[in-house]
Amino acid sequence: MPLANVEPSVPYVRAKYYFFNNKLDDAMSALNLIAPGNPYYLQARYFQATIQVKRGDLAGASLTFDSIVKS
């Protein structure tokens, strides 16, 4: 089903499911599908930063958290 035909929460909930089941690659891929116009965009960016922290990419996480604050 095309993303345009699903509720905005669907990709976000799917990404959270992957995250909480420790499928970080799948979670990151699902989070990347959430566009800036989506009401869950900032929450998605937060989860991306959290994944970066879990992976040890603190510099990347810092940049992602900084972009959230600037938004």
PDB file of N, H, CA, C and O in Angstrom:
ATOM      1  N   MET A   1       0.848  -1.166   0.000  1.00  0.00           N
ATOM      2  CA  MET A   1       0.000   0.000   0.000  1.00  0.00           C
ATOM      3  C   MET A   1       0.904   1.242   0.000  1.00  0.00           C
ATOM      4  O   MET A   1       1.837   1.317   0.800  1.00  0.00           O
ATOM      5  N   PRO A   2       0.648   2.199  -0.867  1.00  0.00           N
ATOM      6  CA  PRO A   2       1.460   3.419  -0.905  1.00  0.00           C
ATOM      7  C   PRO A   2       1.330   4.215   0.402  1.00  0.00           C
ATOM      8  O   PRO A   2       0.269   4.236   1.024  1.00  0.00           O
ATOM      9  N   LEU A   3       2.423   4.864   0.802  1.00  0.00           N
ATOM     10  H   LEU A   3       3.286   4.847   0.296  1.00  0.00           H
ATOM     11  CA  LEU A   3       2.409   5.655   2.035  1.00  0.00           C
ATOM     12  C   LEU A   3       1.341   6.738   2.011  1.00  0.00           C
ATOM     13  O   LEU A   3       0.808   7.104   3.058  1.00  0.00           O
ATOM     14  N   ALA A   4       1.030   7.243   0.851  1.00  0.00           N
ATOM     15  H   ALA A   4       1.463   6.945   0.001  1.00  0.00           H
ATOM     16  CA  ALA A   4       0.021   8.301   0.751  1.00  0.00           C
ATOM     17  C   ALA A   4      -1.369   7.814   1.168  1.00  0.00           C
ATOM     18  O   ALA A   4      -2.237   8.621   1.500  1.00  0.00           O
ATOM     19  N   ASN A   5      -1.578   6.506   1.151  1.00  0.00           N
ATOM     20  H   ASN A   5      -0.873   5.850   0.881  1.00  0.00           H
ATOM     21  CA  ASN A   5      -2.897   5.943   1.458  1.00  0.00           C
ATOM     22  C   ASN A   5      -3.033   5.437   2.889  1.00  0.00           C
ATOM     23  O   ASN A   5      -4.083   4.903   3.249  1.00  0.00           O
ATOM     24  N   VAL A   6      -1.999   5.591   3.711  1.00  0.00           N
ATOM     25  H   VAL A   6      -1.147   6.024   3.418  1.00  0.00           H
ATOM     26  CA  VAL A   6      -2.067   5.104   5.093  1.00  0.00           C
ATOM     27  C   VAL A   6      -2.109   6.282   6.061  1.00  0.00           C
ATOM     28  O   VAL A   6      -1.688   7.392   5.735  1.00  0.00           O
ATOM     29  N   GLU A   7      -2.623   6.015   7.251  1.00  0.00           N
ATOM     30  H   GLU A   7      -2.965   5.113   7.515  1.00  0.00           H
ATOM     31  CA  GLU A   7      -2.651   7.034   8.295  1.00  0.00           C
ATOM     32  C   GLU A   7      -1.215   7.427   8.647  1.00  0.00           C
ATOM     33  O   GLU A   7      -0.318   6.587   8.568  1.00  0.00           O
ATOM     34  N   PRO A   8      -0.976   8.683   9.035  1.00  0.00           N
ATOM     35  CA  PRO A   8       0.377   9.129   9.367  1.00  0.00           C
ATOM     36  C   PRO A   8       1.028   8.326  10.498  1.00  0.00           C
ATOM     37  O   PRO A   8       2.254   8.245  10.577  1.00  0.00           O
ATOM     38  N   SER A   9       0.222   7.745  11.358  1.00  0.00           N
ATOM     39  H   SER A   9      -0.774   7.811  11.294  1.00  0.00           H
ATOM     40  CA  SER A   9       0.771   7.006  12.495  1.00  0.00           C
ATOM     41  C   SER A   9       1.327   5.634  12.109  1.00  0.00           C
ATOM     42  O   SER A   9       2.143   5.079  12.844  1.00  0.00           O
ATOM     43  N   VAL A  10       0.907   5.085  10.985  1.00  0.00           N
ATOM     44  H   VAL A  10       0.244   5.537  10.388  1.00  0.00           H
ATOM     45  CA  VAL A  10       1.265   3.711  10.629  1.00  0.00           C
ATOM     46  C   VAL A  10       2.775   3.509  10.499  1.00  0.00           C
ATOM     47  O   VAL A  10       3.303   2.592  11.129  1.00  0.00           O
ATOM     48  N   PRO A  11       3.499   4.315   9.718  1.00  0.00           N
ATOM     49  CA  PRO A  11       4.943   4.077   9.638  1.00  0.00           C
ATOM     50  C   PRO A  11       5.650   4.311  10.977  1.00  0.00           C
ATOM     51  O   PRO A  11       6.644   3.651  11.279  1.00  0.00           O
ATOM     52  N   TYR A  12       5.143   5.238  11.766  1.00  0.00           N
ATOM     53  H   TYR A  12       4.336   5.775  11.521  1.00  0.00           H
ATOM     54  CA  TYR A  12       5.744   5.517  13.072  1.00  0.00           C
ATOM     55  C   TYR A  12       5.544   4.326  14.018  1.00  0.00           C
ATOM     56  O   TYR A  12       6.485   3.913  14.695  1.00  0.00           O
ATOM     57  N   VAL A  13       4.352   3.785  14.068  1.00  0.00           N
ATOM     58  H   VAL A  13       3.587   4.121  13.518  1.00  0.00           H
ATOM     59  CA  VAL A  13       4.080   2.631  14.934  1.00  0.00           C
ATOM     60  C   VAL A  13       4.891   1.425  14.462  1.00  0.00           C
ATOM     61  O   VAL A  13       5.410   0.670  15.284  1.00  0.00           O
ATOM     62  N   ARG A  14       5.003   1.241  13.166  1.00  0.00           N
ATOM     63  H   ARG A  14       4.581   1.855  12.498  1.00  0.00           H
ATOM     64  CA  ARG A  14       5.800   0.142  12.623  1.00  0.00           C
ATOM     65  C   ARG A  14       7.264   0.293  13.055  1.00  0.00           C
ATOM     66  O   ARG A  14       7.902  -0.679  13.460  1.00  0.00           O
ATOM     67  N   ALA A  15       7.781   1.506  12.964  1.00  0.00           N
ATOM     68  H   ALA A  15       7.263   2.296  12.634  1.00  0.00           H
ATOM     69  CA  ALA A  15       9.169   1.761  13.355  1.00  0.00           C
ATOM     70  C   ALA A  15       9.374   1.497  14.850  1.00  0.00           C
ATOM     71  O   ALA A  15      10.389   0.925  15.247  1.00  0.00           O
ATOM     72  N   LYS A  16       8.411   1.913  15.675  1.00  0.00           N
ATOM     73  H   LYS A  16       7.586   2.378  15.353  1.00  0.00           H
ATOM     74  CA  LYS A  16       8.516   1.649  17.109  1.00  0.00           C
ATOM     75  C   LYS A  16       8.485   0.149  17.399  1.00  0.00           C
ATOM     76  O   LYS A  16       9.201  -0.333  18.277  1.00  0.00           O
ATOM     77  N   TYR A  17       7.667  -0.571  16.673  1.00  0.00           N
ATOM     78  H   TYR A  17       7.085  -0.179  15.961  1.00  0.00           H
ATOM     79  CA  TYR A  17       7.623  -2.024  16.827  1.00  0.00           C
ATOM     80  C   TYR A  17       9.005  -2.616  16.564  1.00  0.00           C
ATOM     81  O   TYR A  17       9.500  -3.420  17.354  1.00  0.00           O
ATOM     82  N   TYR A  18       9.621  -2.222  15.465  1.00  0.00           N
ATOM     83  H   TYR A  18       9.219  -1.569  14.823  1.00  0.00           H
ATOM     84  CA  TYR A  18      10.961  -2.716  15.145  1.00  0.00           C
ATOM     85  C   TYR A  18      11.959  -2.308  16.224  1.00  0.00           C
ATOM     86  O   TYR A  18      12.783  -3.118  16.649  1.00  0.00           O
ATOM     87  N   PHE A  19      11.886  -1.061  16.665  1.00  0.00           N
ATOM     88  H   PHE A  19      11.217  -0.403  16.320  1.00  0.00           H
ATOM     89  CA  PHE A  19      12.809  -0.552  17.679  1.00  0.00           C
ATOM     90  C   PHE A  19      12.720  -1.385  18.961  1.00  0.00           C
ATOM     91  O   PHE A  19      13.742  -1.830  19.484  1.00  0.00           O
ATOM     92  N   PHE A  20      11.519  -1.591  19.458  1.00  0.00           N
ATOM     93  H   PHE A  20      10.689  -1.229  19.033  1.00  0.00           H
ATOM     94  CA  PHE A  20      11.351  -2.300  20.718  1.00  0.00           C
ATOM     95  C   PHE A  20      11.589  -3.806  20.602  1.00  0.00           C
ATOM     96  O   PHE A  20      11.671  -4.509  21.610  1.00  0.00           O
ATOM     97  N   ASN A  21      11.698  -4.294  19.365  1.00  0.00           N
ATOM     98  H   ASN A  21      11.632  -3.724  18.547  1.00  0.00           H
ATOM     99  CA  ASN A  21      12.084  -5.683  19.138  1.00  0.00           C
ATOM    100  C   ASN A  21      13.545  -5.782  18.702  1.00  0.00           C
ATOM    101  O   ASN A  21      13.989  -6.805  18.182  1.00  0.00           O
ATOM    102  N   ASN A  22      14.280  -4.687  18.929  1.00  0.00           N
ATOM    103  H   ASN A  22      13.919  -3.855  19.351  1.00  0.00           H
ATOM    104  CA  ASN A  22      15.725  -4.601  18.669  1.00  0.00           C
ATOM    105  C   ASN A  22      16.093  -4.888  17.210  1.00  0.00           C
ATOM    106  O   ASN A  22      17.166  -5.420  16.926  1.00  0.00           O
ATOM    107  N   LYS A  23      15.203  -4.532  16.302  1.00  0.00           N
ATOM    108  H   LYS A  23      14.331  -4.099  16.532  1.00  0.00           H
ATOM    109  CA  LYS A  23      15.482  -4.628  14.867  1.00  0.00           C
ATOM    110  C   LYS A  23      15.805  -3.213  14.394  1.00  0.00           C
ATOM    111  O   LYS A  23      15.012  -2.565  13.712  1.00  0.00           O
ATOM    112  N   LEU A  24      16.999  -2.758  14.780  1.00  0.00           N
ATOM    113  H   LEU A  24      17.644  -3.285  15.334  1.00  0.00           H
ATOM    114  CA  LEU A  24      17.353  -1.350  14.597  1.00  0.00           C
ATOM    115  C   LEU A  24      17.466  -0.946  13.136  1.00  0.00           C
ATOM    116  O   LEU A  24      17.091   0.172  12.780  1.00  0.00           O
ATOM    117  N   ASP A  25      17.970  -1.823  12.285  1.00  0.00           N
ATOM    118  H   ASP A  25      18.275  -2.731  12.573  1.00  0.00           H
ATOM    119  CA  ASP A  25      18.060  -1.484  10.860  1.00  0.00           C
ATOM    120  C   ASP A  25      16.675  -1.284  10.258  1.00  0.00           C
ATOM    121  O   ASP A  25      16.445  -0.340   9.502  1.00  0.00           O
ATOM    122  N   ASP A  26      15.757  -2.182  10.600  1.00  0.00           N
ATOM    123  H   ASP A  26      15.943  -2.949  11.213  1.00  0.00           H
ATOM    124  CA  ASP A  26      14.391  -2.062  10.100  1.00  0.00           C
ATOM    125  C   ASP A  26      13.716  -0.805  10.659  1.00  0.00           C
ATOM    126  O   ASP A  26      12.985  -0.112   9.952  1.00  0.00           O
ATOM    127  N   ALA A  27      13.972  -0.528  11.929  1.00  0.00           N
ATOM    128  H   ALA A  27      14.566  -1.091  12.503  1.00  0.00           H
ATOM    129  CA  ALA A  27      13.398   0.671  12.550  1.00  0.00           C
ATOM    130  C   ALA A  27      13.907   1.927  11.856  1.00  0.00           C
ATOM    131  O   ALA A  27      13.128   2.831  11.551  1.00  0.00           O
ATOM    132  N   MET A  28      15.208   1.984  11.607  1.00  0.00           N
ATOM    133  H   MET A  28      15.840   1.250  11.855  1.00  0.00           H
ATOM    134  CA  MET A  28      15.781   3.168  10.959  1.00  0.00           C
ATOM    135  C   MET A  28      15.214   3.331   9.556  1.00  0.00           C
ATOM    136  O   MET A  28      14.928   4.451   9.132  1.00  0.00           O
ATOM    137  N   SER A  29      15.049   2.234   8.834  1.00  0.00           N
ATOM    138  H   SER A  29      15.281   1.324   9.179  1.00  0.00           H
ATOM    139  CA  SER A  29      14.470   2.305   7.484  1.00  0.00           C
ATOM    140  C   SER A  29      13.039   2.829   7.533  1.00  0.00           C
ATOM    141  O   SER A  29      12.655   3.669   6.720  1.00  0.00           O
ATOM    142  N   ALA A  30      12.252   2.336   8.482  1.00  0.00           N
ATOM    143  H   ALA A  30      12.564   1.653   9.143  1.00  0.00           H
ATOM    144  CA  ALA A  30      10.864   2.797   8.615  1.00  0.00           C
ATOM    145  C   ALA A  30      10.815   4.268   9.023  1.00  0.00           C
ATOM    146  O   ALA A  30       9.964   5.016   8.542  1.00  0.00           O
ATOM    147  N   LEU A  31      11.714   4.680   9.898  1.00  0.00           N
ATOM    148  H   LEU A  31      12.405   4.072  10.289  1.00  0.00           H
ATOM    149  CA  LEU A  31      11.740   6.084  10.331  1.00  0.00           C
ATOM    150  C   LEU A  31      12.133   7.019   9.191  1.00  0.00           C
ATOM    151  O   LEU A  31      11.669   8.157   9.127  1.00  0.00           O
ATOM    152  N   ASN A  32      12.983   6.539   8.298  1.00  0.00           N
ATOM    153  H   ASN A  32      13.360   5.615   8.349  1.00  0.00           H
ATOM    154  CA  ASN A  32      13.405   7.360   7.156  1.00  0.00           C
ATOM    155  C   ASN A  32      12.249   7.660   6.207  1.00  0.00           C
ATOM    156  O   ASN A  32      12.333   8.603   5.420  1.00  0.00           O
ATOM    157  N   LEU A  33      11.176   6.881   6.267  1.00  0.00           N
ATOM    158  H   LEU A  33      11.108   6.116   6.907  1.00  0.00           H
ATOM    159  CA  LEU A  33      10.017   7.094   5.399  1.00  0.00           C
ATOM    160  C   LEU A  33       9.100   8.208   5.902  1.00  0.00           C
ATOM    161  O   LEU A  33       8.203   8.649   5.184  1.00  0.00           O
ATOM    162  N   ILE A  34       9.324   8.657   7.123  1.00  0.00           N
ATOM    163  H   ILE A  34      10.054   8.299   7.706  1.00  0.00           H
ATOM    164  CA  ILE A  34       8.450   9.670   7.720  1.00  0.00           C
ATOM    165  C   ILE A  34       8.932  11.051   7.302  1.00  0.00           C
ATOM    166  O   ILE A  34      10.007  11.498   7.703  1.00  0.00           O
ATOM    167  N   ALA A  35       8.126  11.714   6.498  1.00  0.00           N
ATOM    168  H   ALA A  35       7.252  11.352   6.173  1.00  0.00           H
ATOM    169  CA  ALA A  35       8.487  13.004   5.904  1.00  0.00           C
ATOM    170  C   ALA A  35       8.223  14.163   6.868  1.00  0.00           C
ATOM    171  O   ALA A  35       7.455  14.018   7.819  1.00  0.00           O
ATOM    172  N   PRO A  36       8.859  15.313   6.621  1.00  0.00           N
ATOM    173  CA  PRO A  36       8.656  16.468   7.496  1.00  0.00           C
ATOM    174  C   PRO A  36       7.204  16.894   7.691  1.00  0.00           C
ATOM    175  O   PRO A  36       6.890  17.464   8.736  1.00  0.00           O
ATOM    176  N   GLY A  37       6.327  16.655   6.764  1.00  0.00           N
ATOM    177  H   GLY A  37       6.582  16.192   5.915  1.00  0.00           H
ATOM    178  CA  GLY A  37       4.927  17.033   6.917  1.00  0.00           C
ATOM    179  C   GLY A  37       4.122  16.102   7.820  1.00  0.00           C
ATOM    180  O   GLY A  37       2.997  16.425   8.201  1.00  0.00           O
ATOM    181  N   ASN A  38       4.685  14.966   8.159  1.00  0.00           N
ATOM    182  H   ASN A  38       5.599  14.703   7.850  1.00  0.00           H
ATOM    183  CA  ASN A  38       4.007  13.993   9.005  1.00  0.00           C
ATOM    184  C   ASN A  38       3.969  14.500  10.449  1.00  0.00           C
ATOM    185  O   ASN A  38       4.978  15.005  10.941  1.00  0.00           O
ATOM    186  N   PRO A  39       2.833  14.380  11.139  1.00  0.00           N
ATOM    187  CA  PRO A  39       2.753  14.857  12.524  1.00  0.00           C
ATOM    188  C   PRO A  39       3.700  14.115  13.476  1.00  0.00           C
ATOM    189  O   PRO A  39       3.952  14.587  14.585  1.00  0.00           O
ATOM    190  N   TYR A  40       4.217  12.974  13.059  1.00  0.00           N
ATOM    191  H   TYR A  40       4.012  12.591  12.158  1.00  0.00           H
ATOM    192  CA  TYR A  40       5.139  12.195  13.893  1.00  0.00           C
ATOM    193  C   TYR A  40       6.604  12.410  13.505  1.00  0.00           C
ATOM    194  O   TYR A  40       7.483  11.663  13.935  1.00  0.00           O
ATOM    195  N   TYR A  41       6.853  13.418  12.705  1.00  0.00           N
ATOM    196  H   TYR A  41       6.139  14.025  12.356  1.00  0.00           H
ATOM    197  CA  TYR A  41       8.203  13.654  12.189  1.00  0.00           C
ATOM    198  C   TYR A  41       9.235  13.856  13.301  1.00  0.00           C
ATOM    199  O   TYR A  41      10.285  13.213  13.284  1.00  0.00           O
ATOM    200  N   LEU A  42       8.961  14.726  14.254  1.00  0.00           N
ATOM    201  H   LEU A  42       8.108  15.249  14.268  1.00  0.00           H
ATOM    202  CA  LEU A  42       9.940  14.984  15.310  1.00  0.00           C
ATOM    203  C   LEU A  42      10.134  13.769  16.214  1.00  0.00           C
ATOM    204  O   LEU A  42      11.251  13.491  16.650  1.00  0.00           O
ATOM    205  N   GLN A  43       9.066  13.055  16.492  1.00  0.00           N
ATOM    206  H   GLN A  43       8.159  13.280  16.137  1.00  0.00           H
ATOM    207  CA  GLN A  43       9.197  11.835  17.286  1.00  0.00           C
ATOM    208  C   GLN A  43      10.055  10.806  16.544  1.00  0.00           C
ATOM    209  O   GLN A  43      10.850  10.089  17.151  1.00  0.00           O
ATOM    210  N   ALA A  44       9.880  10.749  15.228  1.00  0.00           N
ATOM    211  H   ALA A  44       9.235  11.332  14.734  1.00  0.00           H
ATOM    212  CA  ALA A  44      10.674   9.828  14.417  1.00  0.00           C
ATOM    213  C   ALA A  44      12.147  10.202  14.467  1.00  0.00           C
ATOM    214  O   ALA A  44      13.008   9.329  14.577  1.00  0.00           O
ATOM    215  N   ARG A  45      12.443  11.500  14.385  1.00  0.00           N
ATOM    216  H   ARG A  45      11.744  12.210  14.296  1.00  0.00           H
ATOM    217  CA  ARG A  45      13.836  11.939  14.471  1.00  0.00           C
ATOM    218  C   ARG A  45      14.428  11.592  15.842  1.00  0.00           C
ATOM    219  O   ARG A  45      15.598  11.222  15.940  1.00  0.00           O
ATOM    220  N   TYR A  46      13.618  11.711  16.895  1.00  0.00           N
ATOM    221  H   TYR A  46      12.667  12.011  16.815  1.00  0.00           H
ATOM    222  CA  TYR A  46      14.080  11.347  18.239  1.00  0.00           C
ATOM    223  C   TYR A  46      14.464   9.862  18.281  1.00  0.00           C
ATOM    224  O   TYR A  46      15.516   9.507  18.812  1.00  0.00           O
ATOM    225  N   PHE A  47      13.623   9.011  17.730  1.00  0.00           N
ATOM    226  H   PHE A  47      12.768   9.300  17.299  1.00  0.00           H
ATOM    227  CA  PHE A  47      13.943   7.585  17.722  1.00  0.00           C
ATOM    228  C   PHE A  47      15.179   7.309  16.877  1.00  0.00           C
ATOM    229  O   PHE A  47      15.964   6.422  17.214  1.00  0.00           O
ATOM    230  N   GLN A  48      15.368   8.043  15.790  1.00  0.00           N
ATOM    231  H   GLN A  48      14.731   8.763  15.517  1.00  0.00           H
ATOM    232  CA  GLN A  48      16.587   7.874  15.002  1.00  0.00           C
ATOM    233  C   GLN A  48      17.816   8.213  15.836  1.00  0.00           C
ATOM    234  O   GLN A  48      18.810   7.487  15.800  1.00  0.00           O
ATOM    235  N   ALA A  49      17.755   9.304  16.583  1.00  0.00           N
ATOM    236  H   ALA A  49      16.948   9.894  16.612  1.00  0.00           H
ATOM    237  CA  ALA A  49      18.875   9.677  17.433  1.00  0.00           C
ATOM    238  C   ALA A  49      19.116   8.623  18.509  1.00  0.00           C
ATOM    239  O   ALA A  49      20.262   8.324  18.845  1.00  0.00           O
ATOM    240  N   THR A  50      18.045   8.068  19.043  1.00  0.00           N
ATOM    241  H   THR A  50      17.114   8.311  18.770  1.00  0.00           H
ATOM    242  CA  THR A  50      18.173   7.028  20.062  1.00  0.00           C
ATOM    243  C   THR A  50      18.843   5.787  19.475  1.00  0.00           C
ATOM    244  O   THR A  50      19.668   5.155  20.135  1.00  0.00           O
ATOM    245  N   ILE A  51      18.496   5.441  18.253  1.00  0.00           N
ATOM    246  H   ILE A  51      17.826   5.955  17.717  1.00  0.00           H
ATOM    247  CA  ILE A  51      19.150   4.314  17.582  1.00  0.00           C
ATOM    248  C   ILE A  51      20.633   4.610  17.395  1.00  0.00           C
ATOM    249  O   ILE A  51      21.476   3.734  17.589  1.00  0.00           O
ATOM    250  N   GLN A  52      20.945   5.837  17.021  1.00  0.00           N
ATOM    251  H   GLN A  52      20.260   6.548  16.864  1.00  0.00           H
ATOM    252  CA  GLN A  52      22.349   6.209  16.853  1.00  0.00           C
ATOM    253  C   GLN A  52      23.113   6.073  18.174  1.00  0.00           C
ATOM    254  O   GLN A  52      24.260   5.627  18.179  1.00  0.00           O
ATOM    255  N   VAL A  53      22.493   6.450  19.282  1.00  0.00           N
ATOM    256  H   VAL A  53      21.561   6.812  19.277  1.00  0.00           H
ATOM    257  CA  VAL A  53      23.127   6.292  20.590  1.00  0.00           C
ATOM    258  C   VAL A  53      23.347   4.812  20.886  1.00  0.00           C
ATOM    259  O   VAL A  53      24.428   4.422  21.328  1.00  0.00           O
ATOM    260  N   LYS A  54      22.325   3.982  20.645  1.00  0.00           N
ATOM    261  H   LYS A  54      21.447   4.299  20.286  1.00  0.00           H
ATOM    262  CA  LYS A  54      22.452   2.542  20.901  1.00  0.00           C
ATOM    263  C   LYS A  54      23.569   1.922  20.070  1.00  0.00           C
ATOM    264  O   LYS A  54      24.204   0.959  20.500  1.00  0.00           O
ATOM    265  N   ARG A  55      23.808   2.463  18.897  1.00  0.00           N
ATOM    266  H   ARG A  55      23.293   3.245  18.547  1.00  0.00           H
ATOM    267  CA  ARG A  55      24.863   1.944  18.019  1.00  0.00           C
ATOM    268  C   ARG A  55      26.235   2.530  18.352  1.00  0.00           C
ATOM    269  O   ARG A  55      27.247   2.098  17.800  1.00  0.00           O
ATOM    270  N   GLY A  56      26.269   3.507  19.249  1.00  0.00           N
ATOM    271  H   GLY A  56      25.447   3.857  19.698  1.00  0.00           H
ATOM    272  CA  GLY A  56      27.534   4.129  19.620  1.00  0.00           C
ATOM    273  C   GLY A  56      27.927   5.304  18.749  1.00  0.00           C
ATOM    274  O   GLY A  56      29.043   5.812  18.864  1.00  0.00           O
ATOM    275  N   ASP A  57      27.038   5.741  17.885  1.00  0.00           N
ATOM    276  H   ASP A  57      26.132   5.328  17.791  1.00  0.00           H
ATOM    277  CA  ASP A  57      27.296   6.888  17.010  1.00  0.00           C
ATOM    278  C   ASP A  57      26.855   8.171  17.725  1.00  0.00           C
ATOM    279  O   ASP A  57      25.829   8.764  17.392  1.00  0.00           O
ATOM    280  N   LEU A  58      27.649   8.578  18.706  1.00  0.00           N
ATOM    281  H   LEU A  58      28.482   8.097  18.976  1.00  0.00           H
ATOM    282  CA  LEU A  58      27.266   9.726  19.517  1.00  0.00           C
ATOM    283  C   LEU A  58      27.331  11.033  18.740  1.00  0.00           C
ATOM    284  O   LEU A  58      26.529  11.935  18.981  1.00  0.00           O
ATOM    285  N   ALA A  59      28.270  11.145  17.814  1.00  0.00           N
ATOM    286  H   ALA A  59      28.921  10.412  17.618  1.00  0.00           H
ATOM    287  CA  ALA A  59      28.359  12.364  16.998  1.00  0.00           C
ATOM    288  C   ALA A  59      27.120  12.503  16.116  1.00  0.00           C
ATOM    289  O   ALA A  59      26.548  13.588  16.013  1.00  0.00           O
ATOM    290  N   GLY A  60      26.714  11.426  15.491  1.00  0.00           N
ATOM    291  H   GLY A  60      27.179  10.545  15.575  1.00  0.00           H
ATOM    292  CA  GLY A  60      25.510  11.449  14.662  1.00  0.00           C
ATOM    293  C   GLY A  60      24.270  11.732  15.482  1.00  0.00           C
ATOM    294  O   GLY A  60      23.401  12.496  15.063  1.00  0.00           O
ATOM    295  N   ALA A  61      24.187  11.116  16.655  1.00  0.00           N
ATOM    296  H   ALA A  61      24.894  10.496  16.996  1.00  0.00           H
ATOM    297  CA  ALA A  61      23.046  11.346  17.537  1.00  0.00           C
ATOM    298  C   ALA A  61      22.986  12.802  17.974  1.00  0.00           C
ATOM    299  O   ALA A  61      21.908  13.393  18.045  1.00  0.00           O
ATOM    300  N   SER A  62      24.143  13.375  18.267  1.00  0.00           N
ATOM    301  H   SER A  62      25.018  12.895  18.210  1.00  0.00           H
ATOM    302  CA  SER A  62      24.190  14.778  18.672  1.00  0.00           C
ATOM    303  C   SER A  62      23.650  15.689  17.572  1.00  0.00           C
ATOM    304  O   SER A  62      22.900  16.627  17.843  1.00  0.00           O
ATOM    305  N   LEU A  63      24.035  15.405  16.339  1.00  0.00           N
ATOM    306  H   LEU A  63      24.644  14.643  16.119  1.00  0.00           H
ATOM    307  CA  LEU A  63      23.535  16.195  15.209  1.00  0.00           C
ATOM    308  C   LEU A  63      22.026  16.038  15.044  1.00  0.00           C
ATOM    309  O   LEU A  63      21.319  17.008  14.771  1.00  0.00           O
ATOM    310  N   THR A  64      21.542  14.814  15.209  1.00  0.00           N
ATOM    311  H   THR A  64      22.116  14.026  15.431  1.00  0.00           H
ATOM    312  CA  THR A  64      20.109  14.568  15.068  1.00  0.00           C
ATOM    313  C   THR A  64      19.332  15.255  16.178  1.00  0.00           C
ATOM    314  O   THR A  64      18.315  15.897  15.916  1.00  0.00           O
ATOM    315  N   PHE A  65      19.806  15.127  17.434  1.00  0.00           N
ATOM    316  H   PHE A  65      20.632  14.606  17.647  1.00  0.00           H
ATOM    317  CA  PHE A  65      19.137  15.808  18.543  1.00  0.00           C
ATOM    318  C   PHE A  65      19.158  17.320  18.339  1.00  0.00           C
ATOM    319  O   PHE A  65      18.171  18.000  18.620  1.00  0.00           O
ATOM    320  N   ASP A  66      20.286  17.851  17.848  1.00  0.00           N
ATOM    321  H   ASP A  66      21.088  17.299  17.619  1.00  0.00           H
ATOM    322  CA  ASP A  66      20.399  19.283  17.582  1.00  0.00           C
ATOM    323  C   ASP A  66      19.391  19.728  16.537  1.00  0.00           C
ATOM    324  O   ASP A  66      18.803  20.801  16.672  1.00  0.00           O
ATOM    325  N   SER A  67      19.178  18.934  15.505  1.00  0.00           N
ATOM    326  H   SER A  67      19.655  18.062  15.396  1.00  0.00           H
ATOM    327  CA  SER A  67      18.195  19.301  14.468  1.00  0.00           C
ATOM    328  C   SER A  67      16.772  19.291  15.027  1.00  0.00           C
ATOM    329  O   SER A  67      15.923  20.064  14.583  1.00  0.00           O
ATOM    330  N   ILE A  68      16.512  18.411  16.005  1.00  0.00           N
ATOM    331  H   ILE A  68      17.202  17.783  16.365  1.00  0.00           H
ATOM    332  CA  ILE A  68      15.198  18.377  16.647  1.00  0.00           C
ATOM    333  C   ILE A  68      14.977  19.669  17.418  1.00  0.00           C
ATOM    334  O   ILE A  68      13.919  20.290  17.322  1.00  0.00           O
ATOM    335  N   VAL A  69      15.991  20.068  18.186  1.00  0.00           N
ATOM    336  H   VAL A  69      16.851  19.564  18.263  1.00  0.00           H
ATOM    337  CA  VAL A  69      15.878  21.287  18.997  1.00  0.00           C
ATOM    338  C   VAL A  69      15.682  22.513  18.105  1.00  0.00           C
ATOM    339  O   VAL A  69      14.907  23.409  18.440  1.00  0.00           O
ATOM    340  N   LYS A  70      16.373  22.551  16.986  1.00  0.00           N
ATOM    341  H   LYS A  70      17.002  21.823  16.714  1.00  0.00           H
ATOM    342  CA  LYS A  70      16.251  23.694  16.072  1.00  0.00           C
ATOM    343  C   LYS A  70      14.894  23.735  15.392  1.00  0.00           C
ATOM    344  O   LYS A  70      14.449  24.796  14.955  1.00  0.00           O
ATOM    345  N   SER A  71      14.232  22.587  15.300  1.00  0.00           N
ATOM    346  H   SER A  71      14.593  21.725  15.655  1.00  0.00           H
ATOM    347  CA  SER A  71      12.908  22.547  14.669  1.00  0.00           C
ATOM    348  C   SER A  71      11.883  23.113  15.606  1.00  0.00           C
ATOM    349  O   SER A  71      10.701  23.170  15.266  1.00  0.00           O
TER     350      SER A  71
END
